Amino acid sequence: MAEELQLSPQALQRLQDEHATRTTTGRKELSAKIEEAREHGDLKENAEYHAAKDEQGHNEARIRQLEQILKRAVVVDAGAAITGDVVVAGCLVEVRIGADDDTTTYLVGSIEERHDRHDVLSVSSPLGQALLGAAPGTTVTYMGPRRELSVTVVSIAVPD
């Protein structure tokens, strides 16, 4: 069975809206583009036709991807789950990487999440896995692409 995918209510709604648009008006618009390009003559040398067919293929692939995501989606109410005690999916986590004084804030969650001011840190990434369950003040280590890295959790908050 496929692993569940935790999404905020906003992300779920955005994905459902994208799926509805791609399967209705998106398909109709692409069909019209293909039909118009087909009228331009020889299909072997018709760049407009091939571009429209490629776009149609990308649209259908995204529809299949969205359907798989929506099947696995579990809505997480970040506000209820976030107590500030530990890092959980849906929270904002401020971290200090290594001995730097600079901090970075991430939204912890699925790559399908979006945030206006913060980058998303996937819970399935090495850093995301290391941070899950960590409390403020805790230093965790994870294996980066070339070496082991240390990250300190500075604070945890509910996204606005």
Summary of the structure (lengths in Angstrom):
residues: 160
radius of gyration: 21.1
end to end distance: 33.4
largest distance: 67.0
contacts: 431
relative contact order: 0.16
helix: 41%
strand: 23%
